[in-house]
Structure formats: structure tokens, C-alpha cells
Amino acid sequence: MPRKFKVAAAQVGAVHKWTPRTSTLKRLIGLLHSAHSQGARLVVFPECAFTTFFPRYTMSEPPEIDAWFDHGDDPSESPNTKPLFDEARELGVDIYVGYAERTSDGTSYNSCVYYSGALGKVVSKYRKLHLPGTKDPFPEKDAVNQLEKRYFTPGDLGFRAFRAPDLVAGALKKAGLGGKEAETTASVGKGDPVVGMMICNDRRWPEAWRVLGLQGVELVLCGFNTNSYAPQLWGSRQEMTVEEADKESRFHHALTMQANSYMNACFSVSAARAGWDDDKFGLIGGSSIVDPQGHIVAETKTDGDEVVVAEIDLEDCRQGKEKTFDFARHRRVETYGLIASQTGVEEPPLLE
């Protein structure tokens, strides 16, 4: 049975340290309307979408740091972010959006939420687990820093798949199982979409995708801010020009989204914060929609504000999930213990 609907990646161009929040919010709402006008039922926004990517700056004064965060447990009720959610509810469009979260107990996370426009509420939240970079800035004066470990705590919610309501007409519900509590084989791939969320660096870790894959994920959503040139943080063994590094960074982004979508037989939507922040910090574009065979079906062409839309059919996930990547038939969990028991690399002993 076809399970079709349109999704959108809403890429956001340069946002400077001095850009007013109201200006950025207005741009997000404009992108939401653009996606809606093209029939999108779900719109994916970037990581930390409401401000510039502040973890690149070295700050020590609490009031200065605090100003970048949204406070409380529900961003749809935060004054700085509420207008975007109100607009999504008015349009009946679902959104994924990233933001800097300061909880009621004062803990800071790099977070995102899935908001149902039909229900008018947040139905799932994810907090970034794989925080990249360093806690302290690099000594080089011109270094591009990534200080997420300084400002955020690793997430505590894990990679939890969930059902996104009201996107697929005729989706099977519990009531359709004749009162049975346990789902049967016949119900798999017929319910509301199974969705998973991650943020930026998470996409580089196949463990994150596989945990979602084992929950039957059909659609992975990922917002990101990825440097186009950051030699202290990543790159090849050889020195690279700014142009070479930008090309390499875009390639690695596409590689992670395409390969992991294929290996978990799911669609993915990724949305970038792109362009030259503060006119000197380059971020790649390449926001995309990828199918379960690993093909890019839609991709942005600029590094500015841009929306791409594609119709997806979750029935296309069944081929991979039931054949090549039929986990129940082919996985050999008795051999995978090292993945969960060991963090760093331990090489075999040297030869005599």
C-alpha cells in the first residue's frame, strides 16, 4: 500500500553573531511558508536554527552564554521560538527544528524537537549525543573552534524512534489489529511513519543509525552546521586549500546520509545552516532528501536560504528491510560485543 507524503529540507544561509533573533525567526517562517506552498507536510530545519552557531565563540560570562539558549522544557512555548510553532500549527505542517536548550534545572543541551502541526504539540525530543570538537579553544589565533563540549551536556534521551501522526492517510492503528496489543508481522510497514532524529555529528556514527534501524525507522531527520574549512578539527593528512576542504566536507556529508540511508533502508532529510557567518566562518550547504537505496532525490544548489521538496513513499523502505537488510535473518549479534563494550581503539599486540 502506498504511504506517500511530501517532505522538505529548509536550508538557512548565513546568520551572523549580530543578527537579531527576530530577523532569523522571520526567515524561518518564510521558509516554512515556501515549503507549505509546495505541498510539504513535514519541514526539516537546521541544528541551532534560531541563532548563529555560537559554540565557535569562546565565552566565559554566564549572562553572555545564557542569551544563546531557550529556556524551559518546551520550545513551542518559549517567547523566542513560539511564533514558528504557532505558524506550523496554523498551516497544519509538522516541523523538526534544532535549538539550544536550557532546562528548568539549568542543564544545557544541543536539542531538536518534532512538532505535530495537526496536534499542535511537540511529540518527540532528541538531545545531541555525539558532541564534536573540544572544551577549550585551540591556541592558534585564526583557528575555527567547535566548543560544544564547553557549552552542552551529552544528550540523555538516546536514539528513540517514534510514530509521526497524521502524515499518511489510512495508516494502520492499534484498533485495526482487532484489539490485539502485540503487533503482528502483517502490521509492519503499514502504520504511521516511524521517524528518528539526530543532530549534525551524530550522522557520522553508524551506531546511531543502526539503533534507529533496529526500531524499524523509515525516515531519519537531521539538522546540521558543518564547517567548510576547519583544519584543526578535521581533514586529510595533507594540507588542503579552502576550496578543497569545502569540497571534501560536502562529500563526507553526502556520503554519511546516502550510505546510512541505504544500510538502514530508510529515507533521510538533512537541513543545513550554510554560508559565511560573520563573513569569515564558512558552513557547507548540501541539504538533501535521500531515498532508501541511497540516492539523492532532492538537494539544494546554493549556500543561502533555500527549500527543496520531494514526495516520498515509505513503501519503498520495504525492499531493503525485507531483503538485503532483513536484520532478523542476517545480523550476528554474538559477534558485535566490542561495539558496546569498548570506546577507544585498542590495536592487536605488535608482532615478535
C-alpha beads as a LAMMPS data file, in Angstrom:
LAMMPS data file: protein, C-alpha beads

352 atoms
351 bonds

1 atom types
1 bond types

-500.0 500.0 xlo xhi
-500.0 500.0 ylo yhi
-500.0 500.0 zlo zhi

Masses

1 110.0

Atoms # bond

1 1 1 0.000 0.000 0.000
2 1 1 1.478 3.401 -0.960
3 1 1 2.316 5.615 2.026
4 1 1 3.120 8.883 0.301
5 1 1 3.619 12.439 1.518
6 1 1 5.901 15.387 0.747
7 1 1 8.875 16.366 2.891
8 1 1 11.095 19.448 2.736
9 1 1 14.601 20.440 3.768
10 1 1 14.688 24.120 4.757
11 1 1 18.268 25.342 4.467
12 1 1 19.198 28.591 6.207
13 1 1 22.004 30.778 4.897
14 1 1 24.423 32.943 6.854
15 1 1 23.378 34.116 10.313
16 1 1 25.858 36.457 11.975
17 1 1 26.689 36.919 15.626
18 1 1 24.991 40.303 15.444
19 1 1 21.893 39.126 13.529
20 1 1 18.756 39.830 15.599
21 1 1 16.795 36.726 16.596
22 1 1 13.650 38.306 15.178
23 1 1 15.257 38.557 11.759
24 1 1 16.273 34.883 11.746
25 1 1 12.838 33.841 13.000
26 1 1 11.197 35.749 10.160
27 1 1 13.374 33.870 7.653
28 1 1 12.426 30.502 9.180
29 1 1 8.746 31.332 8.914
30 1 1 9.263 32.386 5.293
31 1 1 10.911 29.048 4.503
32 1 1 8.040 27.240 6.236
33 1 1 5.521 29.026 4.015
34 1 1 7.576 28.275 0.910
35 1 1 7.639 24.559 1.759
36 1 1 3.915 24.546 2.549
37 1 1 3.107 26.225 -0.773
38 1 1 4.850 23.292 -2.495
39 1 1 2.753 20.744 -0.620
40 1 1 5.218 19.730 2.117
41 1 1 3.649 18.030 5.130
42 1 1 6.922 17.926 7.075
43 1 1 9.684 20.553 7.078
44 1 1 13.170 19.957 8.494
45 1 1 15.132 22.960 9.782
46 1 1 18.830 23.077 10.790
47 1 1 20.639 22.490 14.062
48 1 1 20.578 25.565 16.362
49 1 1 18.307 27.158 13.783
50 1 1 17.334 30.320 15.658
51 1 1 20.819 31.866 16.051
52 1 1 24.291 31.762 14.605
53 1 1 26.346 28.718 15.620
54 1 1 27.566 30.227 18.890
55 1 1 29.748 27.261 20.082
56 1 1 32.505 28.587 17.821
57 1 1 32.995 31.541 20.202
58 1 1 34.955 31.482 23.463
59 1 1 32.743 32.931 26.201
60 1 1 33.041 32.856 29.983
61 1 1 30.445 35.264 31.338
62 1 1 27.188 33.446 32.258
63 1 1 24.823 36.201 31.009
64 1 1 26.524 36.221 27.586
65 1 1 26.314 32.423 27.319
66 1 1 22.766 32.280 28.647
67 1 1 21.477 34.645 25.962
68 1 1 22.001 31.988 23.259
69 1 1 19.738 29.448 24.954
70 1 1 15.991 28.931 25.009
71 1 1 14.716 28.160 28.472
72 1 1 12.243 25.563 29.666
73 1 1 11.283 22.105 28.502
74 1 1 9.024 23.058 25.559
75 1 1 10.371 25.373 22.823
76 1 1 6.890 25.762 21.358
77 1 1 6.145 27.897 24.432
78 1 1 9.422 29.871 24.519
79 1 1 8.950 33.541 23.505
80 1 1 11.929 33.475 21.115
81 1 1 10.749 30.406 19.209
82 1 1 6.970 30.173 19.725
83 1 1 5.991 32.105 16.537
84 1 1 7.475 29.370 14.304
85 1 1 5.484 26.656 16.076
86 1 1 2.319 28.769 16.015
87 1 1 2.719 29.187 12.263
88 1 1 3.255 25.440 11.809
89 1 1 0.064 24.755 13.749
90 1 1 -1.849 27.294 11.661
91 1 1 -0.635 25.650 8.430
92 1 1 -1.048 22.095 9.741
93 1 1 2.608 21.323 8.896
94 1 1 4.965 19.195 11.006
95 1 1 8.440 20.540 11.728
96 1 1 11.794 19.322 13.011
97 1 1 13.886 22.170 14.383
98 1 1 17.113 22.414 16.370
99 1 1 17.778 24.831 19.232
100 1 1 19.997 25.399 22.270
101 1 1 18.046 24.090 25.267
102 1 1 18.479 25.251 28.879
103 1 1 16.259 23.042 31.023
104 1 1 14.356 24.087 34.109
105 1 1 17.149 22.595 36.253
106 1 1 19.832 24.567 34.380
107 1 1 21.276 21.773 32.216
108 1 1 22.276 22.753 28.665
109 1 1 21.736 20.572 25.608
110 1 1 22.011 20.837 21.839
111 1 1 18.447 19.708 21.128
112 1 1 15.783 19.294 18.486
113 1 1 12.079 18.566 18.595
114 1 1 9.452 17.099 16.314
115 1 1 6.311 19.219 16.389
116 1 1 2.997 17.992 15.004
117 1 1 1.105 20.764 13.269
118 1 1 -2.089 18.694 13.336
119 1 1 -1.906 18.056 17.086
120 1 1 -0.379 21.419 17.948
121 1 1 2.263 19.964 20.248
122 1 1 5.770 18.514 20.497
123 1 1 5.568 14.736 20.079
124 1 1 9.281 13.897 20.434
125 1 1 12.559 15.471 21.551
126 1 1 16.177 14.460 20.936
127 1 1 19.339 15.792 22.598
128 1 1 22.620 15.515 20.697
129 1 1 24.836 12.697 21.952
130 1 1 27.981 12.919 19.817
131 1 1 29.320 16.365 20.735
132 1 1 32.323 17.154 18.495
133 1 1 35.347 19.356 18.996
134 1 1 36.982 20.430 22.236
135 1 1 36.159 22.055 25.561
136 1 1 38.927 24.637 25.318
137 1 1 39.821 26.735 22.262
138 1 1 42.804 25.941 20.082
139 1 1 45.931 28.072 20.679
140 1 1 46.098 29.239 17.054
141 1 1 44.666 32.740 16.759
142 1 1 42.870 32.028 13.474
143 1 1 41.613 28.534 14.394
144 1 1 37.986 27.581 13.794
145 1 1 36.779 26.277 17.153
146 1 1 33.999 23.829 17.917
147 1 1 33.321 24.201 21.642
148 1 1 30.159 22.150 22.028
149 1 1 31.757 20.197 24.886
150 1 1 32.147 23.543 26.680
151 1 1 28.541 24.668 26.368
152 1 1 26.479 21.466 26.117
153 1 1 25.981 18.251 28.066
154 1 1 25.783 14.993 26.056
155 1 1 22.162 14.048 25.462
156 1 1 20.261 11.774 27.834
157 1 1 17.327 10.656 25.672
158 1 1 19.036 8.126 23.432
159 1 1 18.023 7.372 19.851
160 1 1 14.306 6.702 20.182
161 1 1 12.151 6.124 17.126
162 1 1 8.539 7.310 17.287
163 1 1 5.377 7.412 15.221
164 1 1 4.602 10.698 13.459
165 1 1 0.815 11.145 13.436
166 1 1 -1.461 12.195 10.586
167 1 1 1.056 12.209 7.731
168 1 1 -0.174 9.068 5.964
169 1 1 -3.837 8.621 5.073
170 1 1 -5.220 5.258 6.108
171 1 1 -2.291 4.347 8.356
172 1 1 -2.974 1.235 10.402
173 1 1 -3.817 1.908 14.061
174 1 1 -3.967 -0.374 17.098
175 1 1 -7.714 -0.561 16.709
176 1 1 -7.177 -2.136 13.296
177 1 1 -5.476 -5.110 14.901
178 1 1 -8.756 -6.375 16.290
179 1 1 -7.909 -5.453 19.844
180 1 1 -4.564 -7.278 19.940
181 1 1 -1.911 -5.498 21.916
182 1 1 1.047 -7.027 20.111
183 1 1 1.675 -6.020 16.537
184 1 1 1.824 -8.877 14.066
185 1 1 4.040 -9.348 11.045
186 1 1 1.118 -8.260 8.893
187 1 1 1.119 -4.799 10.544
188 1 1 4.783 -3.979 9.872
189 1 1 5.211 -1.143 7.387
190 1 1 1.535 -0.182 7.464
191 1 1 1.246 2.180 10.439
192 1 1 2.058 5.843 10.899
193 1 1 5.617 6.719 9.790
194 1 1 8.440 5.517 12.043
195 1 1 10.717 8.530 12.488
196 1 1 14.118 9.040 14.111
197 1 1 16.071 12.207 14.840
198 1 1 19.740 13.071 15.096
199 1 1 21.818 16.241 15.030
200 1 1 24.867 17.049 12.876
201 1 1 27.842 14.956 14.093
202 1 1 25.510 12.081 15.056
203 1 1 25.103 11.338 11.353
204 1 1 28.756 10.276 11.146
205 1 1 28.277 7.462 13.676
206 1 1 26.709 4.328 12.182
207 1 1 25.756 3.122 15.670
208 1 1 23.176 5.925 15.858
209 1 1 21.576 4.888 12.583
210 1 1 21.594 1.199 13.471
211 1 1 19.868 1.791 16.819
212 1 1 17.129 3.609 14.919
213 1 1 17.165 0.936 12.195
214 1 1 16.510 -1.751 14.790
215 1 1 13.335 0.125 15.699
216 1 1 12.168 -0.024 12.083
217 1 1 12.955 3.602 11.268
218 1 1 11.595 4.745 7.906
219 1 1 12.599 8.407 7.968
220 1 1 15.633 9.983 9.677
221 1 1 15.715 13.755 10.201
222 1 1 18.978 15.627 10.737
223 1 1 19.810 19.316 11.076
224 1 1 23.467 20.349 10.846
225 1 1 26.068 23.128 10.995
226 1 1 29.214 21.789 9.294
227 1 1 32.382 23.791 8.750
228 1 1 33.671 24.088 5.213
229 1 1 37.229 24.655 6.462
230 1 1 38.460 23.685 9.926
231 1 1 41.951 22.128 9.697
232 1 1 42.313 21.813 13.489
233 1 1 39.160 19.699 13.646
234 1 1 39.141 17.504 10.551
235 1 1 40.589 16.950 7.117
236 1 1 43.079 14.773 5.298
237 1 1 46.700 14.108 6.232
238 1 1 47.771 16.542 3.532
239 1 1 47.170 20.272 3.807
240 1 1 44.098 21.422 1.890
241 1 1 43.069 24.732 0.400
242 1 1 39.794 26.301 1.492
243 1 1 38.218 25.172 -1.780
244 1 1 39.489 21.600 -1.422
245 1 1 38.307 21.401 2.186
246 1 1 34.850 22.685 1.266
247 1 1 34.524 20.043 -1.451
248 1 1 35.714 17.318 0.933
249 1 1 33.283 18.378 3.660
250 1 1 30.337 18.282 1.252
251 1 1 31.409 14.852 0.025
252 1 1 31.588 13.457 3.559
253 1 1 28.162 14.877 4.409
254 1 1 26.579 13.285 1.350
255 1 1 28.440 10.032 1.997
256 1 1 27.083 9.692 5.536
257 1 1 23.485 10.436 4.548
258 1 1 23.491 8.202 1.464
259 1 1 25.369 5.229 2.926
260 1 1 23.434 5.103 6.189
261 1 1 20.079 5.593 4.497
262 1 1 20.917 2.620 2.288
263 1 1 22.255 0.416 5.100
264 1 1 19.120 1.005 7.178
265 1 1 16.652 1.041 4.272
266 1 1 15.168 4.406 5.197
267 1 1 14.620 7.874 3.800
268 1 1 16.550 10.779 5.289
269 1 1 16.154 14.543 5.241
270 1 1 19.065 16.802 6.213
271 1 1 18.939 20.591 6.558
272 1 1 21.993 22.857 6.768
273 1 1 22.865 26.176 8.285
274 1 1 25.090 27.333 5.449
275 1 1 27.040 30.289 4.108
276 1 1 29.659 32.575 5.648
277 1 1 28.732 33.511 9.207
278 1 1 30.302 36.782 10.373
279 1 1 31.697 36.888 6.819
280 1 1 34.525 34.547 7.868
281 1 1 33.157 31.235 9.180
282 1 1 32.217 29.014 6.238
283 1 1 29.453 26.405 6.554
284 1 1 28.541 23.939 3.807
285 1 1 25.125 23.597 2.209
286 1 1 24.107 20.337 0.590
287 1 1 20.764 19.934 2.350
288 1 1 19.184 16.841 0.862
289 1 1 16.464 14.229 0.708
290 1 1 17.815 10.689 0.248
291 1 1 15.878 7.517 -0.569
292 1 1 16.304 4.007 0.925
293 1 1 18.566 2.968 -1.951
294 1 1 20.969 5.790 -1.073
295 1 1 20.076 8.052 -3.992
296 1 1 19.754 11.824 -3.534
297 1 1 16.289 12.738 -4.804
298 1 1 16.494 16.457 -3.957
299 1 1 19.405 18.707 -2.976
300 1 1 19.978 22.431 -2.506
301 1 1 22.043 24.235 -5.104
302 1 1 23.130 27.280 -3.082
303 1 1 24.537 28.109 0.351
304 1 1 21.701 30.527 1.098
305 1 1 18.108 30.269 2.252
306 1 1 16.585 27.540 0.090
307 1 1 13.856 24.908 0.262
308 1 1 13.849 21.568 -1.556
309 1 1 10.763 19.345 -1.592
310 1 1 10.176 15.748 -2.663
311 1 1 7.362 13.253 -2.411
312 1 1 8.420 10.082 -0.633
313 1 1 6.682 6.715 -0.408
314 1 1 7.561 4.778 2.743
315 1 1 6.610 1.582 0.936
316 1 1 9.992 1.964 -0.788
317 1 1 11.654 1.049 2.528
318 1 1 10.254 -2.481 2.425
319 1 1 12.625 -3.751 -0.299
320 1 1 15.713 -3.170 1.818
321 1 1 14.155 -4.067 5.159
322 1 1 12.790 -7.392 3.902
323 1 1 15.667 -8.473 1.631
324 1 1 19.226 -7.070 1.752
325 1 1 18.924 -5.682 5.274
326 1 1 16.489 -8.123 6.838
327 1 1 18.061 -7.771 10.282
328 1 1 16.235 -10.718 11.857
329 1 1 17.651 -13.111 9.269
330 1 1 21.154 -11.775 8.776
331 1 1 22.522 -9.998 11.878
332 1 1 25.037 -11.881 14.057
333 1 1 24.783 -10.152 17.416
334 1 1 27.010 -12.710 19.124
335 1 1 29.987 -11.125 17.317
336 1 1 29.212 -7.434 17.939
337 1 1 30.002 -7.173 21.652
338 1 1 33.068 -4.979 21.172
339 1 1 30.927 -2.149 19.800
340 1 1 29.097 -1.680 23.090
341 1 1 31.881 -2.661 25.497
342 1 1 34.821 -0.606 24.174
343 1 1 35.047 3.119 23.445
344 1 1 38.531 3.831 22.075
345 1 1 40.771 1.867 19.718
346 1 1 42.869 -0.989 21.083
347 1 1 45.215 -2.438 18.454
348 1 1 46.343 -6.084 18.412
349 1 1 49.758 -6.736 20.042
350 1 1 52.840 -5.999 17.965
351 1 1 54.440 -8.968 16.197
352 1 1 57.628 -10.522 17.583

Bonds

1 1 1 2
2 1 2 3
3 1 3 4
4 1 4 5
5 1 5 6
6 1 6 7
7 1 7 8
8 1 8 9
9 1 9 10
10 1 10 11
11 1 11 12
12 1 12 13
13 1 13 14
14 1 14 15
15 1 15 16
16 1 16 17
17 1 17 18
18 1 18 19
19 1 19 20
20 1 20 21
21 1 21 22
22 1 22 23
23 1 23 24
24 1 24 25
25 1 25 26
26 1 26 27
27 1 27 28
28 1 28 29
29 1 29 30
30 1 30 31
31 1 31 32
32 1 32 33
33 1 33 34
34 1 34 35
35 1 35 36
36 1 36 37
37 1 37 38
38 1 38 39
39 1 39 40
40 1 40 41
41 1 41 42
42 1 42 43
43 1 43 44
44 1 44 45
45 1 45 46
46 1 46 47
47 1 47 48
48 1 48 49
49 1 49 50
50 1 50 51
51 1 51 52
52 1 52 53
53 1 53 54
54 1 54 55
55 1 55 56
56 1 56 57
57 1 57 58
58 1 58 59
59 1 59 60
60 1 60 61
61 1 61 62
62 1 62 63
63 1 63 64
64 1 64 65
65 1 65 66
66 1 66 67
67 1 67 68
68 1 68 69
69 1 69 70
70 1 70 71
71 1 71 72
72 1 72 73
73 1 73 74
74 1 74 75
75 1 75 76
76 1 76 77
77 1 77 78
78 1 78 79
79 1 79 80
80 1 80 81
81 1 81 82
82 1 82 83
83 1 83 84
84 1 84 85
85 1 85 86
86 1 86 87
87 1 87 88
88 1 88 89
89 1 89 90
90 1 90 91
91 1 91 92
92 1 92 93
93 1 93 94
94 1 94 95
95 1 95 96
96 1 96 97
97 1 97 98
98 1 98 99
99 1 99 100
100 1 100 101
101 1 101 102
102 1 102 103
103 1 103 104
104 1 104 105
105 1 105 106
106 1 106 107
107 1 107 108
108 1 108 109
109 1 109 110
110 1 110 111
111 1 111 112
112 1 112 113
113 1 113 114
114 1 114 115
115 1 115 116
116 1 116 117
117 1 117 118
118 1 118 119
119 1 119 120
120 1 120 121
121 1 121 122
122 1 122 123
123 1 123 124
124 1 124 125
125 1 125 126
126 1 126 127
127 1 127 128
128 1 128 129
129 1 129 130
130 1 130 131
131 1 131 132
132 1 132 133
133 1 133 134
134 1 134 135
135 1 135 136
136 1 136 137
137 1 137 138
138 1 138 139
139 1 139 140
140 1 140 141
141 1 141 142
142 1 142 143
143 1 143 144
144 1 144 145
145 1 145 146
146 1 146 147
147 1 147 148
148 1 148 149
149 1 149 150
150 1 150 151
151 1 151 152
152 1 152 153
153 1 153 154
154 1 154 155
155 1 155 156
156 1 156 157
157 1 157 158
158 1 158 159
159 1 159 160
160 1 160 161
161 1 161 162
162 1 162 163
163 1 163 164
164 1 164 165
165 1 165 166
166 1 166 167
167 1 167 168
168 1 168 169
169 1 169 170
170 1 170 171
171 1 171 172
172 1 172 173
173 1 173 174
174 1 174 175
175 1 175 176
176 1 176 177
177 1 177 178
178 1 178 179
179 1 179 180
180 1 180 181
181 1 181 182
182 1 182 183
183 1 183 184
184 1 184 185
185 1 185 186
186 1 186 187
187 1 187 188
188 1 188 189
189 1 189 190
190 1 190 191
191 1 191 192
192 1 192 193
193 1 193 194
194 1 194 195
195 1 195 196
196 1 196 197
197 1 197 198
198 1 198 199
199 1 199 200
200 1 200 201
201 1 201 202
202 1 202 203
203 1 203 204
204 1 204 205
205 1 205 206
206 1 206 207
207 1 207 208
208 1 208 209
209 1 209 210
210 1 210 211
211 1 211 212
212 1 212 213
213 1 213 214
214 1 214 215
215 1 215 216
216 1 216 217
217 1 217 218
218 1 218 219
219 1 219 220
220 1 220 221
221 1 221 222
222 1 222 223
223 1 223 224
224 1 224 225
225 1 225 226
226 1 226 227
227 1 227 228
228 1 228 229
229 1 229 230
230 1 230 231
231 1 231 232
232 1 232 233
233 1 233 234
234 1 234 235
235 1 235 236
236 1 236 237
237 1 237 238
238 1 238 239
239 1 239 240
240 1 240 241
241 1 241 242
242 1 242 243
243 1 243 244
244 1 244 245
245 1 245 246
246 1 246 247
247 1 247 248
248 1 248 249
249 1 249 250
250 1 250 251
251 1 251 252
252 1 252 253
253 1 253 254
254 1 254 255
255 1 255 256
256 1 256 257
257 1 257 258
258 1 258 259
259 1 259 260
260 1 260 261
261 1 261 262
262 1 262 263
263 1 263 264
264 1 264 265
265 1 265 266
266 1 266 267
267 1 267 268
268 1 268 269
269 1 269 270
270 1 270 271
271 1 271 272
272 1 272 273
273 1 273 274
274 1 274 275
275 1 275 276
276 1 276 277
277 1 277 278
278 1 278 279
279 1 279 280
280 1 280 281
281 1 281 282
282 1 282 283
283 1 283 284
284 1 284 285
285 1 285 286
286 1 286 287
287 1 287 288
288 1 288 289
289 1 289 290
290 1 290 291
291 1 291 292
292 1 292 293
293 1 293 294
294 1 294 295
295 1 295 296
296 1 296 297
297 1 297 298
298 1 298 299
299 1 299 300
300 1 300 301
301 1 301 302
302 1 302 303
303 1 303 304
304 1 304 305
305 1 305 306
306 1 306 307
307 1 307 308
308 1 308 309
309 1 309 310
310 1 310 311
311 1 311 312
312 1 312 313
313 1 313 314
314 1 314 315
315 1 315 316
316 1 316 317
317 1 317 318
318 1 318 319
319 1 319 320
320 1 320 321
321 1 321 322
322 1 322 323
323 1 323 324
324 1 324 325
325 1 325 326
326 1 326 327
327 1 327 328
328 1 328 329
329 1 329 330
330 1 330 331
331 1 331 332
332 1 332 333
333 1 333 334
334 1 334 335
335 1 335 336
336 1 336 337
337 1 337 338
338 1 338 339
339 1 339 340
340 1 340 341
341 1 341 342
342 1 342 343
343 1 343 344
344 1 344 345
345 1 345 346
346 1 346 347
347 1 347 348
348 1 348 349
349 1 349 350
350 1 350 351
351 1 351 352
